[in-house]
Amino acid sequence: MLDPLAVLNAVMAGVLLGGFYAAVALGIAIAFGMLDIPNLSHPAFVVVGAFAAWLLNSQLGLDPVLAGLVMAPPFFVLGALLYRLYHVCFERRGDAALQGLAFFFGILFITEVALVLTAGADYRSVAAPYIGASLTFGGITLPGRMLVPFFVSIGMIGLLHQFLTRSFTGRAIQAVSQDPVALRLMGVSPTRIKTLAFGLATATAAVAGSLLIIIEPVEPSIGRDFIGRAFAVVVLGGMGSFYGMLLASIILGITESIVSDMWNPSWAPAIAFGFLLPTLAFRSSGLLGRKL
């Protein structure tokens, strides 16, 4: 017989894990969900962000979350430059489908190899007061290493949602893949808007990477574990829907947590991804459609 308290602890752990998944998927929700750019390399940049947080934490004693925020502007510039290269080589010529996918797949492996050559293949971890701490309420334990990333992720999603819905630039980002001609008639360059949006998507990887290394030690190839999950929650939640992505992330996290605790951890990804098929079969637009 299942212990109700154990099940409740597994559900709460899944909610916190889902919050982190949402942070990883946020950049893909912008690049893939809003710009129609299949950025497979995004999880690799999350790992780069994790290594950057480790470096700032170990060398300067900077808090991992603060390190992620410090690295966000350089990541924004990196993303903007990467999109410009993608645009010149593929998008401008109309070869942004299969060739673009191969381009980002190549960036993924180049990034992994560069990390191995510069930082080695060892696992890295960070130190912070909340990593070993936890909160307990009525038998429910909330580890600090999961709780802090959850709230940081929720805050990041909320801020980006406000920016995209309340600013002219944000609304232009939402419109750029739907009607670029109308955007040009308004005197706005779609390429410039996409450059800003892709830079913003890449900047979220710096913060997500700092959250990843808080949750667990990292090594260069760990980003591959999140490629399928990140794209799945973006599609499951609804293309371009932040709150749908968050809901899908929490569903995925709860499912994985319960399956891992109650049955076999190796079954967790398979059963979790099983939710994707019936959802798309009965609601092809995802849980909350395409709108933010």
N, C-alpha and C positions, 0 to 999 in steps of 0.2 A: 504493500500500500504506500502511495506517495505521501510524503510529509508536506502538509500545506505550507509550513514555514520555509521549507527548502524550495518549494515551487515559487513562493513569493520572492525569495532571495534571488532565484534564477531570473525571474521576470524583471526585477529591479536592475540586476546586472545587465540584462539584455537591453533595457532602456538606455542605460549609460553607454553601453557599447554602441547602440544605434546612433547616439549623439555624435560619437567619434566618426562613425561611418559617414554621417551627413557632412562632417567637416572635410573628409577626403573627397566626397562626391560633389561638393559645392562647385569646385572649379570645372568639373566635367558638366555640371548642370548649366553653367554659363557657356562653355565652349561648344559642347555637343548639343545641349538642349535649346540654346538661343541662337548660336552662330552656325550651327550645322557643321562644326569642325570636329572630326573624330580624333581627339587628342589622346591617343593611347599612352603617351609619355607622361601624362599628369601624375600617376602614382610614383614614377621615378623622381619627379621633382619634389614630391612629398618626402621621399627618403633623403633627398639632398637637403631639404629643410630640416629634417631630423638631425642629420650630421652637422649642419650649421649650428643648430641649437646645442648639440653636444660640445662643439668647439667653443662657443661663447660661454657655455656653462663651466666647462673644465678649465678654460684659460682665464676667464674674467669673473667667474662666479655669478654670471647673470642667470636670473630665473629663466627656465625654459620657455614659458609663455611670453615673457618680455623679449627673449631672444627671437622668437618667431615674429613678433611685431617689428622688431628692429630689422629683420631680414626681408620683410614684406616689400619695401620699396625697391631693393635690388632685384628681387624676383619679378616685380612689375616690369622693370626695364628689360629683364631677360625675356619675359613673355612677349612684350611688344616687339622686340627684335626677332624672336622666333616666328611670330605671326608674319612679319614683313618678309622674312625669307620664304615662308610657306606661300604667301600671296604671290610673290614674284615668280617662284618656281612652278607653282601648280594652279592656284586659284585664278590668277589673271588669265591663264591660258585655257581655263575650263577643264583642267585635269585634277580636280580636287576630290575625286572619289577614291578609286583604288590606289592611285599614285600617292595621294595625300595620306591615306591610311598606312601605306608602306613607309612614308617619310617619318611619321610619328613613331612607328614601330622601330625604325632605325634609331631615332633619337632616344628611345627607351633603352636600347642596348648600349648605345654609346655612353649614355649617362651612367649606367651600371658599371661599365668597364672603367670609366674615368674615376668613379668612386673607389673601386677596388685598387686601382693604381695609386691613388692619392691617399686613401685612408686605410687600405687593407681590407681583408675579409672578416676581421674580428667583429664581434658584437660590441656595441657601444651603449652606454646608459648615462643618465644624468642624475644629479642630486638636487632635491628640493624638500623642504620641511613637510609638505603635504603628501609626498609619494608613499611614505610608510605609514601615514596616519589613516584613520577611518572614523566614520560616524555610525553609531548604532542606535536604532529606534525600535523598541519592542521586538528584538531578535533579528531585525533586518540590518544588515551591515552594508554600508556604502563606502567603499575604499576611496581615499582621497585621490589616488592616481587615476581613477575613473571619473570621479565627481567633478574635479577641476576641468578636465577636457570637455565634459558634457556642457558645463555652463559657458565655457569659452566658445564652443561650437554654436550654441544657441544664440549667444550674443553676436557672433560674426554673421550668422544667417539673418538675424533681425536687422542689423545695420545695413547689410547689402540689400535686403528687401526694401528698406526705407529709401535707400539711394536709387534703386531701380524703378520704384513706383512714384517717387516725389520729385525727382530732378529731370530736367530736359534730357541730359545725357543718358540717364538711366532708361527713360522711355525710348530714346533713340536706339539703345542697345537691344531692347525688346523687339523693336520694329525692323532692325537691319536685315534679318534673314527672311522676314515675311514680305516686305515690300521695299527693296532698296531704291526703286525708281521714285517712289513717293518721298523717300528720304532725300534724294538728290534734288527734287523739286523744292524742298524746304531749305536748300542751300547747305546741306550737311553731307560730308563725304562718308559713304559707307565704309571705305577702307580705313579711314581715321577712327571711326566708331569701333570697328572690329579690332583695331590695334589696341585701343583703350580697354575694350572688353576682355580681350585675350590676356593683356597684361594684368588686369584685375583677377582673372581666373587663375593665373599662375601665381599671383601674390597670395592667394588663399592657400596654396601648397606650402608656403613657408610656415604659416600658422598651423596647418594640419600636421606638418612634419614635427613641429615642436610638441604637439599633443601626442603623436605616435610614440615618441621616445620617452614621454612621461609614462605612458601605459605599459610599454615593454621595451627591452633592449632591441636595437636595430642592427642590421647588416645590409650591404648594398643591394641584394636581390629580394629583399622582403617586400618591395613594392609590387611584385608580381601577384602577391596574395590578394591585392585589393583591386586589380583591374576588373575582374568579373563582377565583384560586389558593387563597385562604384558605378559601372555602367548599368547594372541590373537595377539599382535603386533609382537612378535617374529615369530609366524607362518605366519602371513600375510606378513611380510617383507621378509621372506625367512630364513630358518633355518641357523643361523650362520652369516647372513649378517647384519653388523652393520648399514650400510647406508639404507638398506631396512627396518630395524627395526625403524630407525629414520623417514623415510618417512611414514611408517605405523602409527607411534606414532603421527605425525603431522596430518595425515588424521583423526585419531581417535579424536584428540584434537579439530580440526576444526569442525568436525561433532557434537561432544558433545556441544561445545560452541554455535554453531548456533541453534541447537535444543533447548538448555536450554534458550537462549535469545529470540527466536522467537516463540517457542511453549511451551511445558511443560518439565521441567527438568527431570521428571520421565521417559520420553521417550528416553532421551539421550543415556543411555547404550544400550537399545534394538536396536535403529536405527543404532548406531555406529557399533555394532557387526554384523549388517546385511551386512556390507561391507565384512566381512570375508567369508561368504558362496559363493557369486558369484566369488570372487577372487580365492578361492581354487577350484571352479568348472571349471573355465576357465584357471587358471594358478596354478596348484597344487604345484609348487615349490615356490610360493609366488611372491611378486613384483619383487625382485631382485635376486631370486635364492638362492643357498646355499653359494656362494662365498662371501668373504669379499669385 
